[in-house]
């Protein structure tokens, strides 16, 4: 983990130097550097995101078959669960796939916590409405929770299955947790999380449209 921490510190410093050559005002250069680092990390995670979104779309398409199984084995919940898992395996669906990108990001989030605690340059630096990137920001905390929740809604399939409900509940509690955490940490890290969620939403919407178009063309 220490190698990841040190690598991200050097990476952020490198990106900020590039941004600072273009944007000399530190009140903007640090904020832009954080957003740029977020974008690069999200690009690296694109293959994982695409896989999760495709799983979400397929799960939505399987809803009629899921309901038939639940009706067929309504008196045997254990058998219904077994048949449902077989169905997911057959179509390559992961019912908790929408949560996977979020879980993968936790080590990165922890590493960035180390990064922003070891970069003294952000102290006293403002960005947009944020008065100090080195201190918590209430508005940013609310945005972190709201964008986390909406991003999770887009990722998780609309289904009545127990797995989908579990993913929905997990997303809700994670959103509340993010509000609490962001209210306690430096705004720099909160800005990363909000930017990450917004980029994730854009990726999800675009990938879903392309995947649904692809599936429609294949059905035709």
C-alpha positions as CSV (number, residue, x, y, z in Angstrom):
1,X,0.0,0.0,0.0
2,X,2.9,2.3,0.8
3,X,4.1,2.0,-2.8
4,X,0.7,3.0,-4.1
5,X,0.7,6.0,-1.7
6,X,4.1,7.2,-2.8
7,X,3.4,6.7,-6.5
8,X,0.2,8.7,-6.2
9,X,2.0,11.5,-4.4
10,X,4.6,11.7,-7.2
11,X,1.9,11.4,-9.8
12,X,-0.2,14.2,-8.3
13,X,2.8,16.5,-8.0
14,X,3.7,15.8,-11.7
15,X,0.1,16.6,-12.9
16,X,0.0,19.7,-10.8
17,X,3.2,21.0,-12.2
18,X,1.8,20.5,-15.7
19,X,-1.4,22.3,-14.8
20,X,0.5,25.1,-13.0
21,X,2.4,25.9,-16.2
22,X,-0.9,26.8,-17.8
23,X,-2.9,28.0,-14.8
24,X,-0.6,30.0,-12.6
25,X,-3.3,30.9,-10.0
26,X,-3.0,28.3,-7.3
27,X,-6.7,28.8,-6.3
28,X,-7.5,27.1,-9.7
29,X,-4.4,25.0,-10.5
30,X,-4.8,22.6,-7.5
31,X,-8.5,22.1,-8.1
32,X,-8.0,21.5,-11.8
33,X,-5.2,19.1,-11.0
34,X,-7.4,17.1,-8.7
35,X,-10.1,16.8,-11.3
36,X,-7.6,15.9,-14.0
37,X,-6.1,13.1,-11.8
38,X,-9.7,11.9,-11.2
39,X,-10.3,11.7,-14.9
40,X,-7.1,9.7,-15.5
41,X,-8.0,7.2,-12.8
42,X,-11.5,6.8,-14.2
43,X,-10.0,6.2,-17.7
44,X,-7.8,3.5,-16.2
45,X,-10.9,1.9,-14.7
46,X,-13.0,2.0,-17.9
47,X,-12.7,-1.7,-18.7
48,X,-14.0,-2.6,-15.2
49,X,-16.8,-0.1,-15.5
50,X,-17.9,-1.3,-18.9
51,X,-18.0,-4.9,-17.6
52,X,-20.2,-3.9,-14.6
53,X,-22.6,-1.8,-16.7
54,X,-23.0,-4.6,-19.2
55,X,-23.9,-7.0,-16.4
56,X,-26.4,-4.5,-15.1
57,X,-28.1,-4.2,-18.5
58,X,-28.2,-8.0,-18.9
59,X,-29.7,-8.4,-15.5
60,X,-32.5,-5.9,-16.4
61,X,-33.2,-8.0,-19.6
62,X,-33.5,-11.1,-17.4
63,X,-36.3,-9.8,-15.3
64,X,-39.1,-11.7,-17.0
65,X,-37.2,-15.0,-16.6
66,X,-36.4,-14.1,-13.0
67,X,-40.1,-13.6,-12.3
68,X,-41.0,-16.9,-13.9
69,X,-38.5,-18.7,-11.6
70,X,-39.8,-16.9,-8.5
71,X,-43.3,-17.8,-9.4
72,X,-42.4,-21.4,-10.2
73,X,-40.6,-21.9,-6.9
74,X,-42.6,-19.6,-4.7
75,X,-43.0,-22.3,-2.2
76,X,-39.3,-23.2,-2.2
77,X,-37.2,-20.0,-1.7
78,X,-34.0,-22.0,-1.5
79,X,-34.6,-23.7,-4.8
80,X,-35.6,-20.4,-6.3
81,X,-32.4,-18.8,-5.2
82,X,-30.3,-21.7,-6.6
83,X,-32.1,-21.5,-10.0
84,X,-31.7,-17.7,-10.1
85,X,-27.9,-18.1,-9.5
86,X,-27.8,-20.6,-12.3
87,X,-29.6,-18.1,-14.6
88,X,-27.1,-15.4,-13.7
89,X,-24.1,-17.7,-14.4
90,X,-25.6,-18.7,-17.8
91,X,-25.9,-15.2,-19.0
92,X,-22.7,-13.9,-17.3
93,X,-24.5,-11.6,-14.9
94,X,-23.1,-10.4,-11.6
95,X,-26.0,-9.1,-9.4
96,X,-23.6,-7.0,-7.3
97,X,-21.6,-5.8,-10.3
98,X,-22.8,-2.3,-9.9
99,X,-21.0,-2.0,-6.6
100,X,-17.7,-3.4,-7.8
101,X,-16.2,-0.2,-9.3
102,X,-17.1,1.6,-6.0
103,X,-15.3,-1.2,-4.0
104,X,-12.3,-1.1,-6.3
105,X,-12.0,2.6,-5.7
106,X,-11.6,2.3,-1.9
107,X,-7.9,1.5,-2.0
108,X,-7.4,4.5,-4.3
109,X,-9.5,6.7,-2.0
110,X,-7.4,5.6,1.0
111,X,-4.1,6.2,-1.0
112,X,-5.4,9.7,-2.0
113,X,-6.2,10.4,1.7
114,X,-2.5,9.9,2.3
115,X,-1.6,12.0,-0.7
116,X,-3.5,15.1,0.4
117,X,-2.3,14.7,3.9
118,X,1.3,14.8,2.7
119,X,1.0,17.7,0.3
120,X,1.2,21.0,2.2
121,X,0.6,23.1,-0.8
122,X,-3.2,22.8,-0.7
123,X,-3.5,24.4,2.8
124,X,-5.3,27.8,2.4
125,X,-6.1,27.2,-1.3
126,X,-9.6,27.8,-2.4
127,X,-11.5,26.5,-5.4
128,X,-14.9,27.5,-6.7
129,X,-17.1,27.8,-3.5
130,X,-14.6,25.8,-1.4
131,X,-12.7,28.1,1.0
132,X,-9.9,25.8,1.9
133,X,-9.0,22.5,0.1
134,X,-7.3,21.4,3.3
135,X,-10.5,21.6,5.4
136,X,-13.9,19.9,5.2
137,X,-16.7,21.5,3.2
138,X,-20.4,21.0,4.0
139,X,-21.7,21.5,0.5
140,X,-19.1,19.1,-0.8
141,X,-20.2,16.5,1.7
142,X,-23.8,16.7,0.5
143,X,-22.7,16.6,-3.1
144,X,-20.5,13.5,-2.4
145,X,-23.5,11.7,-0.9
146,X,-26.0,12.8,-3.6
147,X,-23.7,11.9,-6.6
148,X,-22.8,8.6,-4.9
149,X,-26.4,7.7,-4.6
150,X,-27.4,8.7,-8.2
151,X,-24.3,7.0,-9.6
152,X,-25.3,3.8,-7.8
153,X,-28.8,4.0,-9.1
154,X,-27.5,4.2,-12.7
155,X,-25.2,1.3,-12.1
156,X,-27.5,-1.1,-10.3
157,X,-30.3,-2.8,-12.4
158,X,-34.0,-2.1,-11.8
159,X,-35.1,-5.4,-10.4
160,X,-37.2,-6.9,-7.6
161,X,-34.6,-9.7,-7.0
162,X,-33.1,-10.0,-3.5
163,X,-29.6,-9.3,-5.0
164,X,-30.8,-6.1,-6.6
165,X,-32.5,-5.0,-3.4
166,X,-29.3,-5.8,-1.5
167,X,-27.3,-3.7,-4.0
168,X,-29.8,-0.8,-3.6
169,X,-29.6,-0.9,0.2
170,X,-25.8,-1.0,0.0
171,X,-25.8,2.0,-2.3
172,X,-28.1,4.0,0.1
173,X,-26.0,3.3,3.2
174,X,-22.8,4.0,1.2
175,X,-24.2,7.4,0.2
176,X,-24.9,8.3,3.8
177,X,-21.5,7.1,4.8
178,X,-19.9,9.2,2.1
179,X,-21.7,12.3,3.5
180,X,-20.3,11.6,6.9
181,X,-16.8,10.8,5.7
182,X,-16.5,13.8,3.4
183,X,-17.6,16.1,6.2
184,X,-14.6,14.8,8.2
185,X,-11.9,14.8,5.6
186,X,-10.1,17.5,3.6
187,X,-12.1,19.1,0.8
188,X,-9.4,18.0,-1.7
189,X,-10.4,14.4,-1.3
190,X,-14.1,15.2,-1.3
191,X,-13.6,17.1,-4.6
192,X,-12.0,13.9,-6.0
193,X,-14.9,11.8,-4.9
194,X,-17.6,14.2,-6.3
195,X,-15.7,14.5,-9.6
196,X,-15.3,10.7,-9.8
197,X,-19.0,10.2,-9.3
198,X,-19.9,12.7,-12.0
199,X,-17.5,11.1,-14.4
200,X,-18.9,7.7,-13.5
201,X,-22.4,8.8,-14.2
202,X,-21.4,10.1,-17.7
203,X,-19.6,6.8,-18.4
204,X,-22.6,4.8,-17.2
205,X,-25.1,6.7,-19.3
206,X,-23.0,6.5,-22.5
207,X,-22.1,2.8,-22.1
208,X,-25.7,1.9,-21.4
209,X,-26.8,3.6,-24.6
210,X,-24.1,2.0,-26.7
211,X,-24.7,-1.5,-25.1
212,X,-28.5,-1.3,-25.5
213,X,-28.1,-0.2,-29.2
214,X,-25.7,-3.1,-29.7
215,X,-28.2,-5.6,-28.1
216,X,-31.0,-4.2,-30.2
217,X,-29.0,-4.6,-33.4
218,X,-28.2,-8.2,-32.5
219,X,-31.8,-9.0,-31.7
220,X,-32.8,-7.6,-35.1
